[in-house]
Amino acid sequence: MKFRQIGLYVSNLDRAVDFYSNLLKTDTTARFDSQGFAFFDLDGVRLFLDVNAPKSAIYLEFPDLQSKVEELRLEGIKIISEAHVVFPDPDGIFDLPGNEWLAFIEDSEGNLVGLMSRETL
């Protein structure tokens, strides 16, 4: 398992993109102004800047997301959002061409935890 993505709340996307572009000395991997978010690639872990996010969020990668969600459900973990394709990526913006799958659970302290997988085409 690895960190797939770290999410940060930003109140001003332009300002945050400028800050992280300067700090990281790189351009965004992808930017979606209408949704209010942008991504940077940090050696395979994405930094996700989002105007609609909680203050911070972690996203963990699992090879079989649907099975993992069912396993957690049986353990009594609160499922906030079922596994679903969150981003069809036929052009391979973030990885090999495929679909980004995402589910959310709640941890023991009430924090949102994203669970992700990648289905390649």
Residue frames as qw, qx, qy, qz and C-alpha x, y, z in Angstrom:
[[0.000, 0.891, 0.454, 0.000, 0.00, 0.00, 0.00],
 [0.427, 0.013, 0.003, 0.904, 1.16, 3.53, -0.64],
 [0.132, 0.647, 0.262, -0.704, -0.03, 7.07, -0.37],
 [0.463, 0.497, 0.597, 0.426, -1.75, 7.83, -3.64],
 [0.080, 0.675, 0.224, 0.699, -2.74, 11.42, -2.95],
 [0.276, -0.388, -0.495, 0.727, -2.60, 14.10, -0.26],
 [0.043, 0.732, 0.492, 0.470, -5.43, 16.62, -0.39],
 [0.267, -0.254, -0.322, 0.872, -5.23, 20.19, 0.87],
 [0.106, 0.858, 0.496, -0.082, -7.97, 22.77, 1.20],
 [0.337, -0.022, 0.124, 0.933, -7.15, 26.04, -0.55],
 [0.168, 0.715, 0.466, -0.494, -9.24, 29.19, -0.47],
 [0.354, 0.814, -0.172, -0.427, -7.69, 30.70, -3.62],
 [0.925, 0.166, 0.295, 0.174, -6.69, 28.23, -6.32],
 [0.531, 0.782, -0.106, 0.309, -4.64, 30.70, -8.38],
 [0.205, -0.830, 0.436, -0.281, -2.63, 31.79, -5.35],
 [0.806, -0.345, 0.476, -0.066, -2.11, 28.20, -4.16],
 [0.878, 0.399, 0.161, 0.210, -1.03, 26.98, -7.62],
 [0.311, 0.850, -0.264, 0.332, 1.46, 29.85, -7.83],
 [0.468, -0.706, 0.479, -0.230, 2.80, 29.04, -4.35],
 [0.865, -0.159, 0.475, 0.023, 3.22, 25.30, -4.95],
 [0.762, 0.612, 0.031, 0.211, 4.58, 25.81, -8.49],
 [0.126, 0.852, -0.391, 0.324, 7.27, 28.04, -7.02],
 [0.617, -0.555, 0.515, -0.215, 7.93, 25.79, -4.03],
 [0.874, 0.014, 0.484, 0.043, 8.13, 22.58, -6.06],
 [0.030, -0.578, 0.534, 0.616, 9.70, 24.20, -9.15],
 [0.158, 0.141, 0.908, 0.361, 7.24, 22.44, -11.43],
 [0.416, -0.067, -0.248, -0.872, 3.95, 23.05, -13.22],
 [0.701, -0.002, 0.467, -0.539, 0.67, 21.38, -12.37],
 [0.261, 0.000, 0.934, 0.246, 0.00, 17.91, -13.75],
 [0.059, -0.528, -0.718, -0.450, -3.63, 18.88, -14.31],
 [0.054, 0.181, 0.351, -0.917, -5.85, 21.79, -13.41],
 [0.070, -0.531, -0.786, -0.310, -9.66, 21.91, -13.45],
 [0.005, 0.111, -0.179, 0.978, -10.75, 25.49, -12.86],
 [0.532, -0.327, -0.347, -0.700, -14.49, 24.82, -13.13],
 [0.781, -0.378, -0.497, 0.008, -14.24, 22.27, -10.28],
 [0.284, -0.887, 0.229, -0.282, -11.74, 24.36, -8.32],
 [0.805, -0.471, 0.337, 0.130, -8.85, 21.94, -8.09],
 [0.477, 0.742, -0.471, -0.015, -5.33, 21.24, -9.34],
 [0.962, -0.231, 0.093, 0.110, -2.79, 18.44, -9.05],
 [0.136, 0.791, -0.596, -0.013, 0.99, 18.22, -8.77],
 [0.957, 0.052, -0.283, 0.045, 2.96, 14.98, -9.19],
 [0.278, -0.776, 0.534, -0.189, 5.41, 14.34, -6.34],
 [0.085, 0.391, -0.915, -0.048, 7.24, 11.23, -7.55],
 [0.343, -0.163, -0.895, -0.233, 4.03, 9.25, -8.01],
 [0.150, -0.554, -0.696, 0.431, 2.09, 10.75, -5.09],
 [0.099, 0.635, 0.384, 0.663, -0.32, 13.50, -6.06],
 [0.087, -0.286, -0.404, 0.865, -0.70, 16.77, -4.21],
 [0.013, -0.596, -0.707, -0.381, -4.38, 17.69, -4.65],
 [0.024, -0.143, -0.244, 0.959, -5.34, 21.34, -4.10],
 [0.133, -0.496, -0.787, -0.342, -9.10, 21.75, -3.77],
 [0.160, -0.289, 0.122, -0.936, -11.32, 24.71, -2.88],
 [0.729, -0.307, -0.197, -0.579, -14.06, 22.30, -1.73],
 [0.680, 0.058, -0.697, 0.219, -11.92, 19.91, 0.33],
 [0.659, -0.726, -0.178, 0.088, -11.74, 19.47, 4.08],
 [0.205, -0.911, 0.342, 0.108, -8.65, 21.06, 5.66],
 [0.074, 0.528, -0.822, -0.198, -6.66, 17.97, 4.68],
 [0.927, 0.071, 0.174, -0.325, -7.32, 14.46, 3.46],
 [0.213, -0.451, 0.829, 0.253, -5.25, 11.38, 2.74],
 [0.843, 0.330, -0.127, -0.406, -5.89, 8.94, -0.07],
 [0.461, -0.404, 0.787, 0.064, -4.55, 5.39, 0.14],
 [0.558, 0.372, -0.557, -0.489, -4.16, 3.02, -2.78],
 [0.647, -0.096, 0.728, -0.207, -5.58, -0.52, -2.75],
 [0.025, -0.179, 0.814, 0.552, -5.37, -2.92, -5.71],
 [0.207, -0.392, -0.834, -0.328, -8.98, -4.19, -5.36],
 [0.145, -0.187, 0.235, -0.943, -11.04, -1.29, -4.07],
 [0.680, -0.260, -0.307, -0.613, -14.45, -2.97, -4.19],
 [0.776, -0.168, -0.591, 0.147, -13.21, -5.90, -2.08],
 [0.329, 0.080, -0.477, 0.811, -11.52, -3.56, 0.38],
 [0.364, -0.266, 0.033, -0.892, -14.71, -1.55, 0.86],
 [0.800, -0.256, -0.417, -0.348, -16.69, -4.75, 1.52],
 [0.667, -0.037, -0.589, 0.455, -14.03, -5.95, 3.99],
 [0.089, 0.146, -0.354, 0.920, -14.18, -2.63, 5.88],
 [0.567, -0.294, -0.194, -0.745, -17.99, -2.68, 5.88],
 [0.818, -0.223, -0.528, -0.052, -17.93, -6.13, 7.52],
 [0.516, -0.022, -0.509, 0.689, -15.53, -4.75, 10.14],
 [0.203, -0.788, -0.523, 0.253, -18.06, -2.04, 10.98],
 [0.297, -0.232, 0.129, 0.917, -16.18, 0.84, 9.36],
 [0.335, 0.732, 0.368, -0.466, -18.47, 3.66, 8.25],
 [0.453, 0.226, 0.563, 0.653, -18.55, 3.91, 4.45],
 [0.097, 0.586, 0.146, -0.791, -19.14, 7.52, 3.44],
 [0.560, 0.593, -0.222, -0.535, -19.09, 6.94, -0.31],
 [0.913, 0.081, 0.398, 0.030, -19.11, 3.66, -2.23],
 [0.451, -0.266, 0.578, 0.626, -16.40, 2.79, -4.76],
 [0.533, 0.765, 0.341, -0.120, -17.05, 4.60, -8.03],
 [0.609, 0.290, 0.222, 0.704, -15.15, 5.91, -11.03],
 [0.170, -0.817, -0.206, 0.511, -14.24, 9.45, -10.09],
 [0.139, 0.777, -0.326, -0.520, -12.14, 10.23, -13.16],
 [0.882, 0.350, 0.282, 0.142, -12.10, 8.43, -16.49],
 [0.180, -0.805, 0.398, 0.402, -8.53, 8.98, -17.72],
 [0.890, 0.372, 0.252, 0.083, -8.26, 7.48, -21.23],
 [0.461, 0.826, -0.218, 0.239, -5.36, 9.81, -22.07],
 [0.828, -0.137, -0.311, 0.446, -3.27, 8.79, -19.05],
 [0.017, -0.863, 0.118, -0.490, -2.96, 12.23, -17.46],
 [0.528, -0.697, 0.371, -0.312, -2.19, 10.69, -14.06],
 [0.576, -0.302, 0.758, 0.041, -0.86, 7.22, -14.92],
 [0.129, 0.042, 0.870, 0.474, -1.41, 4.61, -17.60],
 [0.434, -0.140, -0.322, -0.830, -4.70, 5.18, -19.43],
 [0.316, -0.268, -0.903, 0.117, -7.57, 3.94, -17.29],
 [0.405, -0.707, -0.323, -0.481, -10.13, 4.85, -14.67],
 [0.074, 0.290, -0.616, 0.729, -9.55, 6.33, -11.22],
 [0.567, -0.501, -0.626, -0.188, -11.75, 4.64, -8.61],
 [0.025, 0.341, -0.454, 0.823, -12.52, 6.30, -5.29],
 [0.563, -0.583, -0.572, -0.128, -14.41, 5.51, -2.09],
 [0.037, -0.572, 0.397, -0.717, -14.46, 7.34, 1.24],
 [0.641, -0.411, -0.634, 0.137, -14.55, 5.97, 4.76],
 [0.291, -0.842, 0.146, -0.429, -14.58, 7.63, 8.16],
 [0.503, 0.254, -0.710, 0.423, -11.72, 6.85, 10.53],
 [0.496, -0.444, -0.681, 0.307, -12.03, 6.39, 14.29],
 [0.232, -0.380, -0.261, 0.857, -11.66, 10.16, 14.82],
 [0.348, 0.766, 0.424, -0.336, -14.21, 11.27, 12.25],
 [0.031, -0.604, 0.456, 0.653, -11.66, 12.09, 9.55],
 [0.806, 0.520, 0.038, -0.280, -12.40, 11.41, 5.90],
 [0.420, -0.427, 0.721, 0.348, -10.06, 8.84, 4.32],
 [0.673, 0.535, -0.224, -0.459, -10.04, 8.32, 0.56],
 [0.678, -0.150, 0.702, 0.155, -9.44, 4.84, -0.81],
 [0.465, 0.680, -0.273, -0.498, -8.28, 4.69, -4.42],
 [0.708, -0.045, 0.650, 0.272, -7.46, 2.23, -7.15],
 [0.239, 0.582, -0.418, -0.656, -6.51, 2.44, -10.79],
 [0.773, 0.284, 0.566, -0.031, -8.15, 0.31, -13.46],
 [0.095, -0.473, 0.531, 0.696, -5.99, 0.39, -16.59],
 [0.724, 0.497, 0.057, -0.475, -7.51, 0.14, -20.05]]
